[in-house]
């Protein structure tokens, strides 16, 4: 029973890592792409929001790895 739970947890962590990587990639793309149009108010809002999302996804991704002492 514990083995099955450990396997499910590992799969779950791997899935979360992949989601975090996809989120980081998408928000990086939006941040870089919207940087070209910062004079536009909508693009500026997208740029700031995507930048905050990039930081959030990065922190989440880093938290999914075990801490080394």
N, C-alpha and C positions, 0 to 999 in steps of 0.2 A: 504494500500500500504506500509506504514512504517513497519507494523507488518511483512509482507512478507519479506521485506528487512532485518529486524532484525533476522528473523529465518534463512535466507540464510547466513547471516554473522556469526551467531553462528555455523551453520553446517560447514562453511568454516574454522572457527577457530579450531573447534574440529578436522577436517580433517588435518589441518596443524600441530596440536599438535601430532597426530598419526604418521604423516610422520616424524616429528622431532624425535619422540621416536624410530621409526624403524631405522632412520639414525644413531642415537646415539648407538643403539644396534649393528648394523652392523659394525660401525667404531670401537667400543670397542672390538668386536670380532676380527677384523683384527689387531688392535693394540696389543692385548694380544697374539694372535696366531703368529704374525710375530716377537714378542719379543724373541721367542725361537730360531730364526734363524738369529740373527743380524750379523753373520759373512758373510752371503750371501748379496751381494750388492743389489740385487732385493728386498729381504726381508727387508733390511734396508730402502730402498726407500718407500716401502709399509707401513712400520711402521711409518715413519715420516709423510707421507701423510695422513694416517688414524688418526694419533694423531691430526693433524691440523683439519681434518674433524670433529673429535669428539668435539673439542673446538668450532668449528663453529656451529655444530648442537646444542650443549648445550646453546650457547648464543641465537640462534634462538628460541629454546624451551622456555627459560626463558623470552624472549621478547613477547611471546604469552599469557602471563598471565597479568592481570591488576596490576598496581603499587599500593601498599598500602602506605599511608602517615602516 
